[in-house]
Amino acid sequence: MFSLKRMEDIYETAKGKSESPHRHNYYAIIWPTKSAAGFHLIDFNKYPIKENGIFFIRPGQVHQLSSKEKPFGFVLLFTHEFLQKSNIDNKFIEDLKIFNSYLYNEPLFIDDIKAKKLLSFIYSIEESNKSLNQFRDEIIGSYLKLFLIECTSVCDADIVRDESDKSKLITDEFKKLVEQKFCKEHKVKFYADKLVISGGHLNHTIKSELGLTAKEYIQQRIILEAKRILLYSDFNAKETAFELGFIDPHHFSKFFKNQTNQSITEFIQNNFQQ
């Protein structure tokens, strides 16, 4: 699935009403180009909407766009299946460092020169989307890939990986492993063993790169997913505990309260339909 929509059309269709917080199983790129005002809620954190500040949302993230006035810009939506059909593999997406599923969701700001170049790709995608060409998806995929590469070129050296920096490499691999295994594996030792380093080395590396220990990173990732599930699924607290690898639901409830300073019931009551 691939879709390109204009933000002003979405706003008019909704008659200016803000969408509810939601999560979906595809990627989203949201690029307000002008008349941007309001906020973008991503995984329970609010970010202001500003002109030429591009948001990158990956599958599973909870988000809500709320505009104070009619925005102008573009929304691109695409699935893993579309990427595969367009010969864009998962490693390419991960290496871009612009689709962050945890901790860092600030928009990527671009200047007028870069905006003009990106707009040329958007217009080419719009034109291709109307085509009856049998290779339409492949053509769109090519322009999408160019768009993503240009966005990545804006990222500073702290975001784009330096292959010679071992600390960044360890951090990248650790984050990937956590994303794959956090629902079942909660111990730092598991990840250290997978990376063939000591737990102390892993903790020191993650602390220096991210500002929190490996254990804290794992715990915060579990809590984020717990919040997503509790608010945006039909799972109750017990089912959420099992989904996240807790054998004892009471242990999960205690863990949740220790991490958030509120009980599961209080969290749901305080956040329901906000």
Secondary structure, DSSP 8 states (H G I E B T S, - for coil): -EEEEEHHHHHHHTTT-----EE-SSEEEEEEEES--EEEEETTEEEE--TTEEEEE-TT-EEEEEESS--EEEEEEE-HHHHHHTT--HHHHHHH-----SS----EE--HHHHHHHHHHHHHHHHHHT---TTHHHHHHHHHHHHHHHHHHHS-TTTS--TT-HHHHHHHHHHHHHHHHTTT---HHHHHHHTTS-HHHHHHHHHHHHSS-HHHHHHHHHHHHHHHHHHHSS--HHHHHHHTT-S-HHHHHHHHHHHHSS-HHHHHHHHTT-
